[in-house]
Amino acid sequence: MKIVTTTVAAAMLASLGIATFAAPVSSATAPARSQVNTWTTPTLQRQLTAPVTGTAQVKAPARPVSTAQAKKSKKKNRAYISRSKLKGTWGVYKGPGEEAWVAYERSSGAKKKYLGYIANKPKPRWMGAWIADNDIGRVTKAYIENSQQGNKNAWVQLTIFRMDPWYTESQRRAPTDQQVRSYKRWIDNSAKAIGNTKTILVLQPDSTFLRGVPNFKKSSGLIKYAAKKYGALPNTRVYLETGGWDWPAPGQGGAKEAARLLQASGIKYADGIATNTTHYNSTGKDIQRVAELVKIFNKRGIRGLKGVINTSSNGKGFTFGNYTGPDPDHAFACKPGNLRGTCVTLGIPPTTNVAAAKWKLSKKSRRLAAKYVDGYMWIGRPWLYRQNIPFMEDRAVQLVKSSPFYKG
Protein backbone atom coordinates (compact mmCIF):
# COMPACT_ATOMS: atom_id res chain seq x y z
CA MET A 1 0.00 0.00 0.00
CA LYS A 2 1.15 3.55 -0.46
CA ILE A 3 0.20 6.90 0.97
CA VAL A 4 0.18 9.92 -1.32
CA THR A 5 -0.98 13.48 -1.01
CA THR A 6 -3.31 15.47 -3.18
CA THR A 7 -0.34 17.45 -4.54
CA VAL A 8 0.38 14.42 -6.77
CA ALA A 9 -2.64 15.30 -8.94
CA ALA A 10 -0.92 18.26 -10.60
CA ALA A 11 2.19 16.22 -11.35
CA MET A 12 0.27 13.28 -12.77
CA LEU A 13 -1.75 15.70 -14.96
CA ALA A 14 1.52 16.56 -16.62
CA SER A 15 2.24 12.90 -17.34
CA LEU A 16 -0.71 12.79 -19.72
CA GLY A 17 0.40 15.78 -21.72
CA ILE A 18 -2.22 18.13 -20.27
CA ALA A 19 0.37 20.41 -18.70
CA THR A 20 4.16 20.80 -18.68
CA PHE A 21 5.83 17.40 -18.20
CA ALA A 22 8.17 17.09 -15.26
CA ALA A 23 11.79 16.61 -16.27
CA PRO A 24 13.40 13.28 -15.38
CA VAL A 25 15.65 13.24 -12.35
CA SER A 26 18.33 10.86 -11.24
CA SER A 27 18.04 8.78 -8.11
CA ALA A 28 20.77 10.86 -6.55
CA THR A 29 18.78 14.09 -6.87
CA ALA A 30 15.29 12.76 -6.17
CA PRO A 31 13.32 14.39 -3.41
CA ALA A 32 13.97 11.97 -0.24
CA ARG A 33 4.36 -0.19 -30.88
CA SER A 34 6.16 -1.96 -31.06
CA GLN A 35 4.67 -5.35 -30.70
CA VAL A 36 5.38 -7.56 -27.78
CA ASN A 37 6.14 -11.09 -28.78
CA THR A 38 3.63 -13.63 -27.72
CA TRP A 39 5.26 -17.00 -27.35
CA THR A 40 3.83 -20.42 -28.02
CA THR A 41 4.70 -23.39 -25.85
CA PRO A 42 7.88 -24.92 -27.32
CA THR A 43 7.42 -28.16 -29.24
CA LEU A 44 9.34 -31.06 -27.85
CA GLN A 45 11.94 -32.18 -30.38
CA ARG A 46 14.18 -35.24 -30.23
CA GLN A 47 17.66 -34.83 -31.59
CA LEU A 48 19.25 -37.85 -33.22
CA THR A 49 22.88 -38.42 -32.39
CA ALA A 50 25.01 -38.08 -35.51
CA PRO A 51 27.21 -41.03 -36.53
CA VAL A 52 30.79 -40.74 -35.39
CA THR A 53 33.99 -41.92 -37.04
CA GLY A 54 37.12 -43.65 -35.81
CA THR A 55 37.02 -46.03 -32.89
CA ALA A 56 34.26 -44.26 -30.97
CA GLN A 57 31.14 -46.26 -30.40
CA VAL A 58 27.93 -45.20 -32.13
CA LYS A 59 25.04 -44.67 -29.71
CA ALA A 60 22.12 -47.01 -30.11
CA PRO A 61 18.90 -45.44 -31.37
CA ALA A 62 16.45 -44.36 -28.69
CA ARG A 63 13.67 -46.73 -27.77
CA PRO A 64 10.38 -46.01 -29.52
CA VAL A 65 7.91 -44.18 -27.27
CA SER A 66 4.82 -46.24 -26.51
CA THR A 67 1.34 -44.91 -27.26
CA ALA A 68 0.59 -44.68 -23.54
CA GLN A 69 3.79 -42.71 -22.89
CA ALA A 70 3.05 -40.36 -25.79
CA LYS A 71 -0.45 -39.65 -24.49
CA LYS A 72 0.89 -39.02 -21.00
CA SER A 73 3.52 -36.62 -22.35
CA LYS A 74 0.95 -34.79 -24.48
CA LYS A 75 -1.40 -34.40 -21.51
CA LYS A 76 1.44 -33.09 -19.35
CA ASN A 77 2.40 -30.49 -21.95
CA ARG A 78 -1.22 -29.34 -22.33
CA ALA A 79 -1.19 -28.42 -18.64
CA TYR A 80 1.31 -25.65 -19.44
CA ILE A 81 -0.51 -24.14 -22.45
CA SER A 82 -2.10 -20.78 -21.69
CA ARG A 83 -5.71 -20.22 -22.72
CA SER A 84 -5.52 -16.46 -22.31
CA LYS A 85 -8.34 -14.15 -23.40
CA LEU A 86 -5.74 -11.49 -24.17
CA LYS A 87 -3.66 -13.11 -26.90
CA GLY A 88 -2.64 -10.97 -29.84
CA THR A 89 -0.70 -7.75 -30.26
CA TRP A 90 -0.37 -5.49 -27.23
CA GLY A 91 -0.01 -1.89 -28.35
CA VAL A 92 2.72 0.37 -26.98
CA TYR A 93 2.05 4.03 -26.28
CA LYS A 94 4.90 6.24 -27.49
CA GLY A 95 4.26 9.79 -26.50
CA PRO A 96 4.62 12.57 -23.91
CA GLY A 97 2.21 10.91 -21.51
CA GLU A 98 4.67 8.05 -20.86
CA GLU A 99 7.56 9.06 -18.64
CA ALA A 100 9.86 6.27 -19.76
CA TRP A 101 9.31 7.08 -23.43
CA VAL A 102 10.21 10.74 -22.95
CA ALA A 103 13.46 9.81 -21.19
CA TYR A 104 14.25 7.16 -23.80
CA GLU A 105 13.90 9.62 -26.69
CA ARG A 106 16.22 12.11 -24.97
CA SER A 107 18.90 9.58 -24.12
CA SER A 108 21.77 8.10 -26.12
CA GLY A 109 24.36 5.35 -25.95
CA ALA A 110 24.12 2.62 -23.33
CA LYS A 111 21.49 4.51 -21.34
CA LYS A 112 19.17 4.58 -24.36
CA LYS A 113 19.54 0.82 -24.68
CA TYR A 114 18.55 0.23 -21.06
CA LEU A 115 15.70 2.73 -21.05
CA GLY A 116 14.40 1.23 -24.27
CA TYR A 117 13.80 -2.03 -22.43
CA ILE A 118 11.15 -0.23 -20.38
CA ALA A 119 9.92 2.30 -22.95
CA ASN A 120 9.17 -0.27 -25.64
CA LYS A 121 7.14 -2.57 -23.40
CA PRO A 122 3.33 -2.37 -23.39
CA LYS A 123 2.15 -0.75 -20.16
CA PRO A 124 -1.29 0.43 -19.06
CA ARG A 125 -1.52 4.19 -18.65
CA TRP A 126 -2.88 5.36 -15.31
CA MET A 127 -5.82 7.77 -15.58
CA GLY A 128 -7.63 9.41 -12.69
CA ALA A 129 -9.08 12.52 -11.13
CA TRP A 130 -6.11 14.68 -12.22
CA ILE A 131 -7.75 14.58 -15.66
CA ALA A 132 -10.91 16.71 -15.67
CA ASP A 133 -14.31 15.15 -16.31
CA ASN A 134 -14.64 17.07 -19.57
CA ASP A 135 -11.10 16.14 -20.73
CA ILE A 136 -10.99 12.41 -20.08
CA GLY A 137 -12.75 11.52 -23.34
CA ARG A 138 -10.30 13.50 -25.47
CA VAL A 139 -7.27 12.24 -23.57
CA THR A 140 -8.44 8.63 -23.83
CA LYS A 141 -9.05 8.83 -27.58
CA ALA A 142 -5.60 10.32 -28.17
CA TYR A 143 -4.01 7.62 -26.03
CA ILE A 144 -5.84 4.86 -27.93
CA GLU A 145 -4.81 6.26 -31.31
CA ASN A 146 -1.16 6.44 -30.30
CA SER A 147 -1.14 2.99 -28.70
CA GLN A 148 -2.66 1.21 -31.67
CA GLN A 149 -0.60 3.00 -34.34
CA GLY A 150 -3.30 2.24 -36.92
CA ASN A 151 -3.71 -1.39 -35.91
CA LYS A 152 -7.30 -1.64 -34.67
CA ASN A 153 -6.68 -5.24 -33.59
CA ALA A 154 -4.02 -4.23 -31.08
CA TRP A 155 -4.95 -4.33 -27.40
CA VAL A 156 -4.83 -1.00 -25.58
CA GLN A 157 -4.06 -1.08 -21.85
CA LEU A 158 -5.52 1.28 -19.24
CA THR A 159 -5.42 1.59 -15.47
CA ILE A 160 -8.41 3.47 -14.09
CA PHE A 161 -7.55 5.11 -10.78
CA ARG A 162 -10.44 7.53 -10.32
CA MET A 163 -11.63 7.08 -6.73
CA ASP A 164 -11.68 10.36 -4.82
CA PRO A 165 -10.97 10.49 -1.96
CA TRP A 166 -8.51 7.60 -1.84
CA TYR A 167 -5.60 6.37 0.25
CA THR A 168 -5.29 8.14 3.63
CA GLU A 169 -8.10 10.61 2.96
CA SER A 170 -10.51 7.80 2.09
CA GLN A 171 -10.02 6.35 5.57
CA ARG A 172 -11.29 9.59 7.15
CA ARG A 173 -14.30 10.47 5.05
CA ALA A 174 -16.65 9.17 2.36
CA PRO A 175 -17.03 10.80 -1.07
CA THR A 176 -19.33 13.82 -1.06
CA ASP A 177 -22.42 13.87 -3.27
CA GLN A 178 -20.59 16.24 -5.61
CA GLN A 179 -17.65 13.81 -5.82
CA VAL A 180 -20.01 10.95 -6.55
CA ARG A 181 -21.58 12.86 -9.45
CA SER A 182 -18.14 13.81 -10.77
CA TYR A 183 -16.91 10.22 -10.53
CA LYS A 184 -19.83 8.85 -12.52
CA ARG A 185 -19.55 11.60 -15.15
CA TRP A 186 -15.82 10.86 -15.55
CA ILE A 187 -16.42 7.11 -15.88
CA ASP A 188 -19.23 7.67 -18.40
CA ASN A 189 -17.00 9.88 -20.58
CA SER A 190 -14.10 7.46 -20.30
CA ALA A 191 -16.22 4.45 -21.29
CA LYS A 192 -17.75 6.35 -24.22
CA ALA A 193 -14.27 7.20 -25.52
CA ILE A 194 -13.15 3.56 -25.31
CA GLY A 195 -16.20 2.36 -27.21
CA ASN A 196 -15.39 -0.70 -29.34
CA THR A 197 -11.63 -0.49 -28.77
CA LYS A 198 -9.91 -3.71 -27.73
CA THR A 199 -8.95 -2.77 -24.20
CA ILE A 200 -7.35 -4.43 -21.19
CA LEU A 201 -8.55 -2.38 -18.24
CA VAL A 202 -7.29 -2.60 -14.67
CA LEU A 203 -9.78 -1.00 -12.30
CA GLN A 204 -8.79 0.84 -9.11
CA PRO A 205 -5.35 -0.20 -7.86
CA ASP A 206 -4.96 -0.67 -4.11
CA SER A 207 -8.68 -1.36 -3.74
CA THR A 208 -7.87 -3.15 -0.49
CA PHE A 209 -8.11 0.33 1.06
CA LEU A 210 -11.85 -0.32 1.02
CA ARG A 211 -11.33 -2.26 4.24
CA GLY A 212 -10.96 0.98 6.19
CA VAL A 213 -13.40 3.40 4.55
CA PRO A 214 -16.18 4.88 6.74
CA ASN A 215 -18.95 4.17 4.21
CA PHE A 216 -18.11 0.83 2.61
CA LYS A 217 -21.34 0.58 0.61
CA LYS A 218 -20.92 4.03 -0.90
CA SER A 219 -17.24 3.67 -1.83
CA SER A 220 -17.45 0.09 -3.13
CA GLY A 221 -20.62 1.08 -4.97
CA LEU A 222 -18.68 3.58 -7.05
CA ILE A 223 -16.18 0.94 -8.15
CA LYS A 224 -19.12 -1.34 -8.94
CA TYR A 225 -20.60 1.43 -11.09
CA ALA A 226 -17.35 1.62 -13.06
CA ALA A 227 -17.07 -2.18 -13.35
CA LYS A 228 -20.59 -2.37 -14.78
CA LYS A 229 -20.01 0.52 -17.18
CA TYR A 230 -16.70 -0.77 -18.54
CA GLY A 231 -17.89 -4.37 -18.41
CA ALA A 232 -20.71 -3.54 -20.82
CA LEU A 233 -18.24 -2.47 -23.52
CA PRO A 234 -18.02 -5.20 -26.20
CA ASN A 235 -14.23 -5.45 -26.53
CA THR A 236 -13.04 -4.38 -23.08
CA ARG A 237 -11.69 -6.89 -20.58
CA VAL A 238 -12.04 -5.60 -17.03
CA TYR A 239 -9.81 -6.77 -14.18
CA LEU A 240 -10.71 -5.60 -10.69
CA GLU A 241 -7.62 -4.96 -8.59
CA THR A 242 -7.36 -6.70 -5.24
CA GLY A 243 -3.99 -6.05 -3.62
CA GLY A 244 -2.02 -9.27 -3.71
CA TRP A 245 -1.01 -12.37 -1.79
CA ASP A 246 0.16 -10.23 1.13
CA TRP A 247 -2.74 -7.73 1.10
CA PRO A 248 -5.07 -8.81 2.48
CA ALA A 249 -2.56 -11.25 3.89
CA PRO A 250 -3.60 -14.64 5.25
CA GLY A 251 -3.70 -13.09 8.72
CA GLN A 252 -6.05 -10.37 7.44
CA GLY A 253 -8.54 -12.82 6.00
CA GLY A 254 -6.57 -13.66 2.88
CA ALA A 255 -8.47 -14.70 -0.23
CA LYS A 256 -11.83 -14.75 1.58
CA GLU A 257 -11.44 -11.10 2.58
CA ALA A 258 -10.30 -10.18 -0.93
CA ALA A 259 -13.37 -11.96 -2.31
CA ARG A 260 -15.61 -9.92 -0.02
CA LEU A 261 -14.17 -6.69 -1.37
CA LEU A 262 -14.35 -7.86 -4.96
CA GLN A 263 -17.95 -9.01 -4.63
CA ALA A 264 -18.99 -5.61 -3.29
CA SER A 265 -17.03 -3.87 -6.07
CA GLY A 266 -18.85 -5.63 -8.92
CA ILE A 267 -16.73 -8.63 -9.81
CA LYS A 268 -19.80 -10.13 -11.51
CA TYR A 269 -19.42 -7.46 -14.22
CA ALA A 270 -15.69 -8.06 -14.69
CA ASP A 271 -13.55 -10.56 -16.59
CA GLY A 272 -11.16 -11.18 -13.77
CA ILE A 273 -8.81 -10.01 -11.06
CA ALA A 274 -5.63 -7.91 -11.06
CA THR A 275 -3.01 -8.32 -8.34
CA ASN A 276 0.33 -7.02 -7.09
CA THR A 277 -0.06 -3.56 -8.62
CA THR A 278 2.00 -1.68 -6.02
CA HIS A 279 3.53 -4.60 -4.10
CA TYR A 280 6.41 -6.96 -4.80
CA ASN A 281 5.06 -10.48 -4.20
CA SER A 282 6.71 -13.27 -6.15
CA THR A 283 4.74 -14.25 -9.23
CA GLY A 284 4.17 -17.71 -7.78
CA LYS A 285 2.51 -16.26 -4.67
CA ASP A 286 0.08 -14.15 -6.68
CA ILE A 287 -0.70 -17.00 -9.06
CA GLN A 288 -1.78 -18.86 -5.94
CA ARG A 289 -3.96 -15.94 -4.81
CA VAL A 290 -5.64 -15.62 -8.22
CA ALA A 291 -6.35 -19.36 -8.28
CA GLU A 292 -7.86 -19.20 -4.78
CA LEU A 293 -10.14 -16.33 -5.74
CA VAL A 294 -11.31 -17.92 -8.99
CA LYS A 295 -12.23 -21.08 -7.09
CA ILE A 296 -14.15 -19.07 -4.48
CA PHE A 297 -16.20 -17.29 -7.13
CA ASN A 298 -16.77 -20.50 -9.09
CA LYS A 299 -18.53 -21.84 -6.01
CA ARG A 300 -20.64 -18.68 -5.88
CA GLY A 301 -21.74 -19.10 -9.48
CA ILE A 302 -19.50 -16.34 -10.87
CA ARG A 303 -17.55 -18.33 -13.44
CA GLY A 304 -15.02 -17.64 -16.16
CA LEU A 305 -12.84 -15.28 -14.15
CA LYS A 306 -9.08 -15.20 -14.64
CA GLY A 307 -6.30 -12.94 -13.47
CA VAL A 308 -3.59 -10.56 -14.58
CA ILE A 309 -0.53 -10.13 -12.37
CA ASN A 310 1.79 -7.15 -12.19
CA THR A 311 5.36 -8.32 -12.75
CA SER A 312 7.06 -4.96 -13.27
CA SER A 313 8.42 -4.92 -9.72
CA ASN A 314 8.96 -8.50 -8.58
CA GLY A 315 12.07 -9.80 -10.32
CA LYS A 316 13.25 -10.35 -6.74
CA GLY A 317 9.94 -10.88 -4.97
CA PHE A 318 9.41 -10.05 -1.30
CA THR A 319 6.54 -9.29 1.04
CA PHE A 320 5.76 -5.58 1.35
CA GLY A 321 5.63 -5.72 5.14
CA ASN A 322 9.04 -7.40 5.33
CA TYR A 323 10.92 -4.62 3.56
CA THR A 324 14.05 -3.76 5.53
CA GLY A 325 14.52 -0.19 4.29
CA PRO A 326 12.80 3.06 5.29
CA ASP A 327 10.14 3.29 2.56
CA PRO A 328 8.60 0.20 0.94
CA ASP A 329 6.83 2.38 -1.64
CA HIS A 330 10.27 3.38 -2.87
CA ALA A 331 12.20 0.22 -2.14
CA PHE A 332 15.86 0.19 -3.08
CA ALA A 333 16.62 -0.92 -6.61
CA CYS A 334 18.64 -4.13 -6.71
CA LYS A 335 22.29 -3.89 -7.68
CA PRO A 336 23.33 -5.73 -10.85
CA GLY A 337 24.62 -9.15 -9.92
CA ASN A 338 23.43 -8.77 -6.32
CA LEU A 339 19.83 -9.70 -5.60
CA ARG A 340 20.29 -10.25 -1.88
CA GLY A 341 17.90 -8.73 0.62
CA THR A 342 14.67 -6.87 -0.09
CA CYS A 343 15.19 -4.90 -3.26
CA VAL A 344 13.27 -4.15 -6.45
CA THR A 345 14.06 -5.21 -9.99
CA LEU A 346 12.04 -5.86 -13.13
CA GLY A 347 10.19 -9.15 -13.33
CA ILE A 348 8.74 -11.24 -16.14
CA PRO A 349 8.13 -9.02 -19.20
CA PRO A 350 4.52 -8.48 -20.37
CA THR A 351 3.16 -11.65 -21.94
CA THR A 352 0.24 -14.05 -22.24
CA ASN A 353 2.62 -17.01 -22.28
CA VAL A 354 2.24 -17.31 -18.54
CA ALA A 355 3.35 -20.92 -18.08
CA ALA A 356 6.58 -20.85 -20.09
CA ALA A 357 9.46 -22.81 -18.58
CA LYS A 358 11.83 -19.87 -19.11
CA TRP A 359 10.13 -17.91 -16.32
CA LYS A 360 11.56 -20.42 -13.84
CA LEU A 361 8.27 -20.96 -12.01
CA SER A 362 7.53 -24.17 -10.15
CA LYS A 363 5.58 -26.87 -11.98
CA LYS A 364 2.60 -26.19 -9.72
CA SER A 365 2.70 -22.46 -10.48
CA ARG A 366 2.98 -23.13 -14.20
CA ARG A 367 -0.09 -25.39 -14.13
CA LEU A 368 -2.10 -22.89 -12.11
CA ALA A 369 -0.99 -19.99 -14.31
CA ALA A 370 -2.01 -21.79 -17.50
CA LYS A 371 -5.46 -22.38 -16.03
CA TYR A 372 -6.17 -19.19 -14.13
CA VAL A 373 -3.96 -16.35 -15.44
CA ASP A 374 -4.55 -14.33 -18.62
CA GLY A 375 -1.32 -12.41 -18.58
CA TYR A 376 1.60 -10.82 -16.82
CA MET A 377 1.49 -7.03 -17.15
CA TRP A 378 3.65 -4.10 -16.17
CA ILE A 379 0.96 -2.21 -14.27
CA GLY A 380 3.22 -0.96 -11.50
CA ARG A 381 5.85 1.72 -12.12
CA PRO A 382 8.95 1.10 -9.98
CA TRP A 383 10.97 3.46 -12.21
CA LEU A 384 9.02 6.42 -10.79
CA TYR A 385 9.70 8.11 -7.47
CA ARG A 386 7.52 6.30 -4.91
CA GLN A 387 5.83 4.57 -7.86
CA ASN A 388 4.23 7.87 -8.75
CA ILE A 389 6.25 10.67 -10.33
CA PRO A 390 8.77 11.83 -11.53
CA PHE A 391 10.69 9.39 -13.70
CA MET A 392 14.12 8.49 -12.32
CA GLU A 393 16.59 7.66 -15.07
CA ASP A 394 19.38 6.22 -12.95
CA ARG A 395 16.96 4.08 -10.99
CA ALA A 396 15.34 2.83 -14.21
CA VAL A 397 18.72 1.82 -15.63
CA GLN A 398 19.55 -0.06 -12.44
CA LEU A 399 16.19 -1.87 -12.52
CA VAL A 400 16.96 -3.08 -16.03
CA LYS A 401 20.59 -4.05 -15.44
CA SER A 402 19.74 -6.04 -12.32
CA SER A 403 16.74 -7.88 -13.75
CA PRO A 404 17.20 -11.65 -14.16
CA PHE A 405 14.95 -11.38 -17.24
CA TYR A 406 16.98 -8.77 -19.11
CA LYS A 407 19.14 -10.42 -21.77
CA GLY A 408 20.78 -7.34 -23.24
C-alpha positions, 0 to 999 in steps of 0.5 A: 500500500502507499500513501500519497498526497493530493499534490500528486494530482498536478504532477500526474496531470503533466504525465498525460500531456495536459500540462508541462511534463516534469523533467526526469531526475536521477536517483541521486537528486530525487526528493527523499508499438512496437509489438510484444512477442507472444510465445507459443509453448515450445514443441518437444523435439528429439535430436538424433545423435550423428554417426561418429567416425574412428574407434568411438562407439555409435550410440544405439537409437532411442527406444520407440515411445509407446502410445501410452507414454506419448499420451501421457507426455501430451497431456502433461504439456497441455497443462502448461498451455495458456488459454488467455483471453488477451492473446494478440498484439499489445499496443505500446504508447509512445508519447509525452504521456509516458515518462519512460518514453520521454526519457528514452527519446532524450537519451543516447548510448548505453542509457538509451539501450537500457531505457528502451527495455522499459519504454518499448514494453506495453504498459497500461496508462494510469488515468484518474481525477487529475484529468478533468471530467470534460477532458478524459474523453479527449485524452483517452481517444488520443491515447488509444490512437497512439497505442494502436498505431493504426492497428485496430486489432491491437490491445490498448491497456488502461489503469483506471484510478479515479476514486476520490478520496482515496488512500489516507483521505478515504479512511477519514471520510466518504465521497461527497455527493458532488464527488459521486456525481463527478466520478460517474460523469468521468467514468461515463465519458471514459467508457464512451471514448473507449467504445469498441476499442480492444482494451485491457482495463485494470480497475482501481489499484490498491482497492484493499483500502476499502477495508478501512473506509467509513462508508463501505457501501458508498465507496465500493458502490462507485467501483461497482458502477465503473465495473458495470459501465466498462464491463458492458463495452463489447471489446473491453476486458475488465480486471478488478484490482485486489492487492495481492497475496500479502494484502489482504494477507492470510492473517487479514482474512486472505483470499476470503477477505479479498473476495468480499471486497471484490464481490462488493465492487462488482466482480460479476461485471468483470472478466477477472482479477488484477493483483500485485499492482504496487507490491512486490510479491513473487509471481508464484505467490500471486498465481496462488492468490488468483487461483484461490479467488477464482475457485471461491467465485466459481462456487458462488456461481461467478464463473469464467474469471481469470487474473492478470498479475503485475510483474514490473516490480517482482524480479526479486519478490518479497513481502511488502511488510518485510521490507528492511529499508525506510520506505517500501513504496520506494524500495531500493533498486537491486544492484546488478549481480546482487539480488540479496535482501529486499530490493526491487528489480524488473520481473517477467516481461509483459506476456500471455505465455504465462506458463513458459518454462523460461520464467523459472516458475515451479511446476505447480505455479505453471499449471495454475498460471495456464489455467487461471492467469490471462497475462503478466502485465507491467501495471506498476511503475517502480521506475518512478519516485515512490511509484508515482512521479517523476521518472528516475533515469538512474533508478530505471537503468539499475532496474533493467541491469539487475533484472534476471529477465533482461538479456541485453 
